[in-house]
Amino acid sequence: MSWIPFKIGQPKKQIVPKTVERDFEREYGKLQQLEEQTKRLQKDMKKSTDADLAMSKSAVKISLDLLSNPLCEQDQDFLNMVTALDTAMKRMDAFNQEKVNQIQKTVIEPLKKFGSVFPSLNMAVKRREQALQDYRRLQAKVEKYEEKEKTGPVLAKLHQAREELRPVRDDFEAKNKQLLDEMPRFYGSRLDYFQPSFESLIRAQVVYYSEMHKIFGDLTQQLDQPGHSDEQRERENEAKLSELRALSIVADD
């Protein structure tokens, strides 16, 4: 890469103080990070609600498959157990749908609306950058004529260049001031905007899991056999599995 000692059309004068440029870059950098975080959070929330719905729909499908199992026709106790499970899974699915609808309305949609303002913000920054380039170009033009010998034609061109520079400089300064004033305000507003959404998310989860506690508590009471621990059930299953393995049709050669 060849080294270029100076840029054509760049003024020698520092038209934007370095402190101002640093302030602008810092504030805009924070908003760029906020935009990325908002997009990621919206995407993750959508994936989470889709997974929640898929889970409850799958649970209902499993209970329906069990109801169609021939055992339900032959064993009333098994039919009663699977019917209780099916009822619980359908209740779970209904509450899950309510939870997802609430999250969609109070969290995902606000995230989407908040994210929709960033294109306008980014366009305002691009307009500021374009105004800055025009400002630099015309400032360099003024400096070029200021360095020339002050002849009549040069003075006329210098006057014209200064007249061209004035509105461009004012335009940049207005755009720059507006962004420096409003970018911190926009960034600070995120707390007030998102707090209701996250409170709603927490409430939706609390309501859902409170209902799940009731649903599965009721199901446990219907299915539990008094005096049978998980260890006892495991031993009984192993004993029954051993009996099946003893059959000649499944015995090892």
URBELFEN-V419528 format. One record per run of one state. SS is the DSSP state (H for helix, E for strand, - for the rest). FROM is the first residue (numbers start at 1). TO is the last residue. Records with the same first field share a line. If there is no record, write none. Layout:
BEGIN
SS->FROM-TO, FROM-TO
END
This chain:
BEGIN
-->1-17, 68-70, 75-75, 116-117, 148-151, 224-229, 246-247, 251-253
H->18-67, 71-74, 76-115, 118-147, 152-223, 230-245, 248-250
END
